[in-house]
Amino acid sequence: MVQKDPIDDPQNYKFGVFYFNRTDIRVVVPKRSRILGYSLNFANWKSYVFMLLLILAASYFIYFKGNIVKA
């Protein structure tokens, strides 16, 4: 018997966009249309840590490493 991938189940999506599956241990999952890339499993706490680190890294580089001309 072939097991269906949980990302194909529409019940695992909030508002039809955000993947939310508590039983899926993956943090990064392929999107329903796999050619469009990857998404996060918002039921996993590690995805929120990943997003926070990404925002902090982007903020650091923009604020400290940006080419801002100071008068």
Phi and psi in radians as a Rosetta constraint file:
Dihedral C 1 N 2 CA 2 C 2 CIRCULARHARMONIC -1.493 0.35
Dihedral N 2 CA 2 C 2 N 3 CIRCULARHARMONIC 2.226 0.35
Dihedral C 2 N 3 CA 3 C 3 CIRCULARHARMONIC -1.524 0.35
Dihedral N 3 CA 3 C 3 N 4 CIRCULARHARMONIC 2.341 0.35
Dihedral C 3 N 4 CA 4 C 4 CIRCULARHARMONIC -1.378 0.35
Dihedral N 4 CA 4 C 4 N 5 CIRCULARHARMONIC 2.420 0.35
Dihedral C 4 N 5 CA 5 C 5 CIRCULARHARMONIC -1.224 0.35
Dihedral N 5 CA 5 C 5 N 6 CIRCULARHARMONIC 2.329 0.35
Dihedral C 5 N 6 CA 6 C 6 CIRCULARHARMONIC -1.105 0.35
Dihedral N 6 CA 6 C 6 N 7 CIRCULARHARMONIC -0.335 0.35
Dihedral C 6 N 7 CA 7 C 7 CIRCULARHARMONIC -1.257 0.35
Dihedral N 7 CA 7 C 7 N 8 CIRCULARHARMONIC -0.262 0.35
Dihedral C 7 N 8 CA 8 C 8 CIRCULARHARMONIC -1.500 0.35
Dihedral N 8 CA 8 C 8 N 9 CIRCULARHARMONIC -0.148 0.35
Dihedral C 8 N 9 CA 9 C 9 CIRCULARHARMONIC -1.514 0.35
Dihedral N 9 CA 9 C 9 N 10 CIRCULARHARMONIC 2.061 0.35
Dihedral C 9 N 10 CA 10 C 10 CIRCULARHARMONIC -1.128 0.35
Dihedral N 10 CA 10 C 10 N 11 CIRCULARHARMONIC -0.306 0.35
Dihedral C 10 N 11 CA 11 C 11 CIRCULARHARMONIC -1.209 0.35
Dihedral N 11 CA 11 C 11 N 12 CIRCULARHARMONIC -0.290 0.35
Dihedral C 11 N 12 CA 12 C 12 CIRCULARHARMONIC -1.589 0.35
Dihedral N 12 CA 12 C 12 N 13 CIRCULARHARMONIC 0.267 0.35
Dihedral C 12 N 13 CA 13 C 13 CIRCULARHARMONIC -2.132 0.35
Dihedral N 13 CA 13 C 13 N 14 CIRCULARHARMONIC 2.352 0.35
Dihedral C 13 N 14 CA 14 C 14 CIRCULARHARMONIC -1.636 0.35
Dihedral N 14 CA 14 C 14 N 15 CIRCULARHARMONIC 2.268 0.35
Dihedral C 14 N 15 CA 15 C 15 CIRCULARHARMONIC 1.015 0.35
Dihedral N 15 CA 15 C 15 N 16 CIRCULARHARMONIC 0.335 0.35
Dihedral C 15 N 16 CA 16 C 16 CIRCULARHARMONIC 1.289 0.35
Dihedral N 16 CA 16 C 16 N 17 CIRCULARHARMONIC 0.060 0.35
Dihedral C 16 N 17 CA 17 C 17 CIRCULARHARMONIC -2.179 0.35
Dihedral N 17 CA 17 C 17 N 18 CIRCULARHARMONIC -0.776 0.35
Dihedral C 17 N 18 CA 18 C 18 CIRCULARHARMONIC -1.627 0.35
Dihedral N 18 CA 18 C 18 N 19 CIRCULARHARMONIC 2.093 0.35
Dihedral C 18 N 19 CA 19 C 19 CIRCULARHARMONIC -1.265 0.35
Dihedral N 19 CA 19 C 19 N 20 CIRCULARHARMONIC 2.204 0.35
Dihedral C 19 N 20 CA 20 C 20 CIRCULARHARMONIC -2.499 0.35
Dihedral N 20 CA 20 C 20 N 21 CIRCULARHARMONIC 1.732 0.35
Dihedral C 20 N 21 CA 21 C 21 CIRCULARHARMONIC -2.430 0.35
Dihedral N 21 CA 21 C 21 N 22 CIRCULARHARMONIC 1.892 0.35
Dihedral C 21 N 22 CA 22 C 22 CIRCULARHARMONIC -1.174 0.35
Dihedral N 22 CA 22 C 22 N 23 CIRCULARHARMONIC -0.452 0.35
Dihedral C 22 N 23 CA 23 C 23 CIRCULARHARMONIC -1.476 0.35
Dihedral N 23 CA 23 C 23 N 24 CIRCULARHARMONIC -0.233 0.35
Dihedral C 23 N 24 CA 24 C 24 CIRCULARHARMONIC -1.565 0.35
Dihedral N 24 CA 24 C 24 N 25 CIRCULARHARMONIC 2.098 0.35
Dihedral C 24 N 25 CA 25 C 25 CIRCULARHARMONIC -1.472 0.35
Dihedral N 25 CA 25 C 25 N 26 CIRCULARHARMONIC -0.134 0.35
Dihedral C 25 N 26 CA 26 C 26 CIRCULARHARMONIC -1.240 0.35
Dihedral N 26 CA 26 C 26 N 27 CIRCULARHARMONIC 2.482 0.35
Dihedral C 26 N 27 CA 27 C 27 CIRCULARHARMONIC -1.570 0.35
Dihedral N 27 CA 27 C 27 N 28 CIRCULARHARMONIC -0.835 0.35
Dihedral C 27 N 28 CA 28 C 28 CIRCULARHARMONIC -1.817 0.35
Dihedral N 28 CA 28 C 28 N 29 CIRCULARHARMONIC 2.165 0.35
Dihedral C 28 N 29 CA 29 C 29 CIRCULARHARMONIC -2.207 0.35
Dihedral N 29 CA 29 C 29 N 30 CIRCULARHARMONIC 2.641 0.35
Dihedral C 29 N 30 CA 30 C 30 CIRCULARHARMONIC -1.197 0.35
Dihedral N 30 CA 30 C 30 N 31 CIRCULARHARMONIC 2.613 0.35
Dihedral C 30 N 31 CA 31 C 31 CIRCULARHARMONIC -1.254 0.35
Dihedral N 31 CA 31 C 31 N 32 CIRCULARHARMONIC 2.903 0.35
Dihedral C 31 N 32 CA 32 C 32 CIRCULARHARMONIC -0.999 0.35
Dihedral N 32 CA 32 C 32 N 33 CIRCULARHARMONIC -0.781 0.35
Dihedral C 32 N 33 CA 33 C 33 CIRCULARHARMONIC -1.615 0.35
Dihedral N 33 CA 33 C 33 N 34 CIRCULARHARMONIC 1.701 0.35
Dihedral C 33 N 34 CA 34 C 34 CIRCULARHARMONIC -1.043 0.35
Dihedral N 34 CA 34 C 34 N 35 CIRCULARHARMONIC -0.370 0.35
Dihedral C 34 N 35 CA 35 C 35 CIRCULARHARMONIC -1.258 0.35
Dihedral N 35 CA 35 C 35 N 36 CIRCULARHARMONIC -0.302 0.35
Dihedral C 35 N 36 CA 36 C 36 CIRCULARHARMONIC -1.493 0.35
Dihedral N 36 CA 36 C 36 N 37 CIRCULARHARMONIC -0.042 0.35
Dihedral C 36 N 37 CA 37 C 37 CIRCULARHARMONIC 1.922 0.35
Dihedral N 37 CA 37 C 37 N 38 CIRCULARHARMONIC -2.505 0.35
Dihedral C 37 N 38 CA 38 C 38 CIRCULARHARMONIC -2.199 0.35
Dihedral N 38 CA 38 C 38 N 39 CIRCULARHARMONIC 2.819 0.35
Dihedral C 38 N 39 CA 39 C 39 CIRCULARHARMONIC -2.402 0.35
Dihedral N 39 CA 39 C 39 N 40 CIRCULARHARMONIC 3.110 0.35
Dihedral C 39 N 40 CA 40 C 40 CIRCULARHARMONIC -1.847 0.35
Dihedral N 40 CA 40 C 40 N 41 CIRCULARHARMONIC 2.616 0.35
Dihedral C 40 N 41 CA 41 C 41 CIRCULARHARMONIC -1.547 0.35
Dihedral N 41 CA 41 C 41 N 42 CIRCULARHARMONIC 1.801 0.35
Dihedral C 41 N 42 CA 42 C 42 CIRCULARHARMONIC -1.313 0.35
Dihedral N 42 CA 42 C 42 N 43 CIRCULARHARMONIC -0.029 0.35
Dihedral C 42 N 43 CA 43 C 43 CIRCULARHARMONIC -1.494 0.35
Dihedral N 43 CA 43 C 43 N 44 CIRCULARHARMONIC -0.202 0.35
Dihedral C 43 N 44 CA 44 C 44 CIRCULARHARMONIC -1.723 0.35
Dihedral N 44 CA 44 C 44 N 45 CIRCULARHARMONIC 2.204 0.35
Dihedral C 44 N 45 CA 45 C 45 CIRCULARHARMONIC -1.095 0.35
Dihedral N 45 CA 45 C 45 N 46 CIRCULARHARMONIC -0.436 0.35
Dihedral C 45 N 46 CA 46 C 46 CIRCULARHARMONIC -1.174 0.35
Dihedral N 46 CA 46 C 46 N 47 CIRCULARHARMONIC -0.452 0.35
Dihedral C 46 N 47 CA 47 C 47 CIRCULARHARMONIC -1.186 0.35
Dihedral N 47 CA 47 C 47 N 48 CIRCULARHARMONIC -0.581 0.35
Dihedral C 47 N 48 CA 48 C 48 CIRCULARHARMONIC -1.242 0.35
Dihedral N 48 CA 48 C 48 N 49 CIRCULARHARMONIC -0.644 0.35
Dihedral C 48 N 49 CA 49 C 49 CIRCULARHARMONIC -1.133 0.35
Dihedral N 49 CA 49 C 49 N 50 CIRCULARHARMONIC -0.735 0.35
Dihedral C 49 N 50 CA 50 C 50 CIRCULARHARMONIC -1.043 0.35
Dihedral N 50 CA 50 C 50 N 51 CIRCULARHARMONIC -0.798 0.35
Dihedral C 50 N 51 CA 51 C 51 CIRCULARHARMONIC -1.127 0.35
Dihedral N 51 CA 51 C 51 N 52 CIRCULARHARMONIC -0.716 0.35
Dihedral C 51 N 52 CA 52 C 52 CIRCULARHARMONIC -1.098 0.35
Dihedral N 52 CA 52 C 52 N 53 CIRCULARHARMONIC -0.777 0.35
Dihedral C 52 N 53 CA 53 C 53 CIRCULARHARMONIC -1.113 0.35
Dihedral N 53 CA 53 C 53 N 54 CIRCULARHARMONIC -0.660 0.35
Dihedral C 53 N 54 CA 54 C 54 CIRCULARHARMONIC -1.144 0.35
Dihedral N 54 CA 54 C 54 N 55 CIRCULARHARMONIC -0.742 0.35
Dihedral C 54 N 55 CA 55 C 55 CIRCULARHARMONIC -1.165 0.35
Dihedral N 55 CA 55 C 55 N 56 CIRCULARHARMONIC -0.721 0.35
Dihedral C 55 N 56 CA 56 C 56 CIRCULARHARMONIC -1.122 0.35
Dihedral N 56 CA 56 C 56 N 57 CIRCULARHARMONIC -0.733 0.35
Dihedral C 56 N 57 CA 57 C 57 CIRCULARHARMONIC -1.122 0.35
Dihedral N 57 CA 57 C 57 N 58 CIRCULARHARMONIC -0.760 0.35
Dihedral C 57 N 58 CA 58 C 58 CIRCULARHARMONIC -1.132 0.35
Dihedral N 58 CA 58 C 58 N 59 CIRCULARHARMONIC -0.720 0.35
Dihedral C 58 N 59 CA 59 C 59 CIRCULARHARMONIC -1.123 0.35
Dihedral N 59 CA 59 C 59 N 60 CIRCULARHARMONIC -0.701 0.35
Dihedral C 59 N 60 CA 60 C 60 CIRCULARHARMONIC -1.051 0.35
Dihedral N 60 CA 60 C 60 N 61 CIRCULARHARMONIC -0.863 0.35
Dihedral C 60 N 61 CA 61 C 61 CIRCULARHARMONIC -1.188 0.35
Dihedral N 61 CA 61 C 61 N 62 CIRCULARHARMONIC -0.606 0.35
Dihedral C 61 N 62 CA 62 C 62 CIRCULARHARMONIC -1.217 0.35
Dihedral N 62 CA 62 C 62 N 63 CIRCULARHARMONIC -0.768 0.35
Dihedral C 62 N 63 CA 63 C 63 CIRCULARHARMONIC -1.350 0.35
Dihedral N 63 CA 63 C 63 N 64 CIRCULARHARMONIC -0.832 0.35
Dihedral C 63 N 64 CA 64 C 64 CIRCULARHARMONIC -1.636 0.35
Dihedral N 64 CA 64 C 64 N 65 CIRCULARHARMONIC -0.531 0.35
Dihedral C 64 N 65 CA 65 C 65 CIRCULARHARMONIC -1.861 0.35
Dihedral N 65 CA 65 C 65 N 66 CIRCULARHARMONIC -0.007 0.35
Dihedral C 65 N 66 CA 66 C 66 CIRCULARHARMONIC -1.229 0.35
Dihedral N 66 CA 66 C 66 N 67 CIRCULARHARMONIC 2.656 0.35
Dihedral C 66 N 67 CA 67 C 67 CIRCULARHARMONIC -1.522 0.35
Dihedral N 67 CA 67 C 67 N 68 CIRCULARHARMONIC 1.241 0.35
Dihedral C 67 N 68 CA 68 C 68 CIRCULARHARMONIC -1.659 0.35
Dihedral N 68 CA 68 C 68 N 69 CIRCULARHARMONIC 2.158 0.35
Dihedral C 68 N 69 CA 69 C 69 CIRCULARHARMONIC -1.440 0.35
Dihedral N 69 CA 69 C 69 N 70 CIRCULARHARMONIC 2.127 0.35
Dihedral C 69 N 70 CA 70 C 70 CIRCULARHARMONIC -1.807 0.35
Dihedral N 70 CA 70 C 70 N 71 CIRCULARHARMONIC 2.302 0.35
